[in-house]
Amino acid sequence: MNLVSALEDTYPQVAEHRGTASILDPHYGPTRYPNACPVAPPFKVYGRKQAREAVAATEQRVGTAANLIR
């Protein structure tokens, strides 16, 4: 969310990703650092639905970034 806030003044189209930021933010720590998830390893906590949502949100962000640098 901090990245969206920092960029939206310069690139207003980034503001549309505020919703996807809330989808992706919870995935950063537990999926990157296996010990960050106290309940179980990430592969036991995350299912296909969460993975699909995260991939779709990431694809949207990458698409916007690609359009900005063209």
Order of alpha helices (4+ residues) and beta strands (2+ residues): alpha-alpha-alpha-alpha
